[in-house]
Amino acid sequence: MRLTQRSAWFHAMLRLTLPSAILFLTPKAHGADVTLGIIGPHEYDLPVDFKPFNVLVQYGDGNAAGSTYNSLGQRQARGGSHTWAGMTKYVHFRSFEAIPHVGFAFELIQTESYSLADGTNYGGLGPTIVGPAAWFKPNKHSTFGIQTFMQTVVGTRDATSPNYWSNISSFIFDYEWKHFSFDGDAGTVAGAARHVKGGHTYSPGVVFYTNLRFSWKATKLFEPFFALDWQNMKGTYDRTASQYMDDSNSREITLGAGAMFNISKHFSFTTRYSHSVDGRNIPESNAYYVKVVYLW
């Protein structure tokens, strides 16, 4: 049965959770998890010409990384850790009569993290992420747009602080069939110079990433999906020593599967498991994800 215009609008809103990611690209550590790996199916299934509304999203993920990939791409059973991360996100959506057929959103995100490794543990709030997104619909089945976010410098403790500004920008897309959907993004992360007090100045490597989701609309309630995430990070450059740091470049490819539950027109729950299938100079991903969305 064809959805009414109003119910279709609520259905699209419920699935809408424009994502962001937290990256701690310090000179001595690699970023954990693929950028924007948190997204689920229909992440960019977005409407246009709508009345303003708000969304609250809680993301959570855990990674039990028992192994790491070395510089040759070989998986080694050492150097792993357990990490947990969360993002609490408020999003305001609106369109403008003066700019018809285009949708806009502004996000405010607070990150949280906890790490357990080598007999130590720490946690706290990470940096704050803010930024806009805009999109249009080439036809009634598809969406295309851009999003760009700034990540602030500090969290509540040094271990959860990147200590430099960074920008996360990407193209976003979605295409809907009757029983299937395909959406994703492709973008970069670029960071400003990081100055170590009494030490060197570093330029973090530029990150390139993509996240793809293919789902089957099994029922109105239940929707299983397949996930592919890829990321490549250029090496960190020591500007004081005028050289790249050894083994500071990295890459990772992960595959995963999950399910989205459209519990009501105002509430949904998504869960997924993903694992690395290829990597270099990075802890493996052995990760689970959850996402809770509330719309009003």
N, C-alpha and C positions, 0 to 999 in steps of 0.2 A: 504494500500500500504506500502511495506517495505521501511523504511527510508534509504537513501544512507549513506555510512560510514561518510561522512562529515557532513550531516545534523544531524545524530544521535549524533555525537560528540558535535555539537553546542547545541543540545537539552539537553544533559547531563551537559554541562558546565553551561548553563543558570540556571539549578536547583541547582547547587552546591554552597552551602554557609555554610562552616564548622563553627559551632557556638561556642560561648563562653558565659559566664554569669558573672554578677557582683554580688558579695556577700558581704554585710556589716555585718559580724558576730561579732559584738561587744558584750562585756559582758552584756550590758543593752538592747540589741535589737536582734531580730531574723532576719534572712535573709528574704527578701520579694520576693515572686515568686519562683517557683520551678527552680532549676538549669537547664540551657539549655532549659527552657520552650519556648524559642523563635523559636525553629526549626520548619520547615514546612515539607510538603511531599517531597520525593526524596532528602532529605538533604544529604544523603550519597550515592546517585546514581552516582558513580564516575567512570571515565575511567582510563585506564592505557595505557602506550606507546603513549604519546601525546607530542606535542611541547609546550614549556613554554607559559603561558598566565596569565592574571591578572583579578581580580574581585574586584569590589567595592560594598559594601553592606551597606545599612542604615536600621537598626532595630529601631523600636519604640514600646513602650507598655505603657498602662495606667491601673491603678488598683484603682477602687473606693471601698475600703474595709470598708463597713459600720459596720461590725461585726468582732468578733474574736472568736477563739476556746480556751477554757480554758484547764487546765491540765487533765480534765476528758473527753475531746473531745466534750464538750457541746458548741453549738454556742450561743454567747451572743451579743446583739445589743449594743456594746460599744467598745471603743478603736480602732476604724477604722481611716483610713486616705486616702487621695488621693495622689497617686504617679505617676510620669511620668518618664520614662527612655528611653535612646537611646544608640545605639552603632554604631559608624562609623568604618567600618572594611575594610582594604586592605588585599588581599590575593594574594600571588604569587604561582602559580602551575607549577610543572615541573616533568619530569621523567628523568632517566639516562640510557644511553645505557648499562652501566656496571651493572645495576640492572634492568633487564628486567621484565616486567609485574607487576611492583610496581609503584604506584603513590605517590607523595609527595606534601605537601603544607606548607607554612609558613605564619602565620597571625600576623598582627599588628592591635590592636583594641583600640580605645579610647571611654570610657564610659561617658555618661552624665546622670544627674538625677535631679529631682525636686520633692519636697514633700510639701504638704499642710495639716496641722493637728493642732487641738486645738488652732486655731487663729494665728498660726505661719506659715511661709513659708520660704523655702530656696532651693537653687539649685546651680549647678555648675558641673564641670568636676569631674568624679570619677577616680579611678586608671586605669592604662594602662595594657592591657593583651597581652601577646606575647607567641607564641609557634608553634610547628610543628604538622603535622599529616602524617600518612602513611597508605596505604591500598593496597589490592590485590583483584583479582576476582577469587574465587574458580571455577566459571563457568560464562558464558556470561550473566546470569540473576541475579547474586548476587555480593555483595561487602562486604568485612570484613576488619576492620582496627582498629587503635588506634589513639588517639589524646591526647596531654598533653599541658597544658598552665600554665604559671606563671602569677599571678596577683600581681601588685606592691603595695606598702605600702600606698601611699597618693594620694589624689585628690587636688582640688584647695581650699578646706576648710575642716575643721575637720569633719563636719557632713557628708561629702561625702567620707571620708577616712576610710578604714578598720584598718589602723595602724599596720598591720602585713602582711607578705608574705603568699600567699596561692597557692596551686597547684590544678588545675582542670584536671582530667584525666578520660578517658572513652574508652570503646570498642564501635565501631560503626558498623552498619550492614544495608544492604538493599537487598530486593528481589523484582524483577519485573515480573509480569504476563502481559498478553496482555492487559487486561482492568483494572488491579488493581496493587497497589504497597504497600509494607509494609517495613518501616524502622524505625530506632531508635538508642538509645544508652543506656548504663548502666555504671555508674562510681562513683567516689568519689571526694570529695573536702577535702583536708587536709591543715590546717593552722599552721604556726609557732606561737610561744608564743607571746602574746601581753603584753607589759610592759606599765603600766600607771605611768607617772611621779609622784613620791611622793606617789604612791599607790601600789596596788597589781599587780601580774603577773598572766595572765590568759592563758589557753590553750583552744582554740575554739574546739568545738565538731566536730568530723568527720562527713561529710555529705555523704549519699548514695542516689543515684537518678537514675531514668530511665525515658525516654521520648519515646513514641511510636506514630507513625503516619500511618494510613491506608487510602489510597486514591482510588478514582474511576476515571479512565481516561475517563471522559465523552466525551470530544472533545479535539482537539489539543490545543484549547485556554483555556478551562475551566476544572478545576479539583477540585471537592469538596473532603474534607477529614475529618476524625475523629481523635481526639487527646486524649491521656491519659498521664498524668504526675504524678509521685510519688516521694516523697522525705522524708527522715528521717534523723534528725540531733541529734547526741549524745549531752548530756549536756555540758555546758562550765565548765571547771575545774579551780577553784581558787587555783593556786599553792602555794600562800602565806599562805592561810588559810587551805590548804590540804583538800579541800572538793568541791563537785559540787555545783554550784549555783542553787537555787531553781527554778523550772519550766523553766530551760534553754534548755531542750530538746524539740524537736518539730517534727511533721510530717504533711504531707499534701498530698491529692490526688485530682487532678482536672480532669474534663472532658470538652472537647470542640469540636467545629466544625468550619470549615473555608473553604476557597477556594483559589486556586492558579490560576493566569491568566498568561499564557505564551504569552505575547503580541508580541514579536518578538524573533529572535534567539539571540539577545543581551540584551533583557530587559524582566523582569518579576515582578509581583506584587502579594503578598500573604497577606491575612488578616484572622483573627481568633478571636473567642470569647471563653473564658474558665471560669469555675466557680468551686470552691471547692465543693467536695462531702463528704469530711472527713478531720479532722484536730485535732491538739493538740498544745496548746501554740503558736498560730500563727494567724496573721490577715488572714481573708478569702481572697481568690482570686476571684475577680469579674472583670476580665481583658480582654482587647482587644489588639490585636497585629497586626502590619503591618511590612512588609519586602519588600524592593525595591532592586533589583539586576541589576547591569550593568556589562557586560563582554566585554573585549577587548583584 
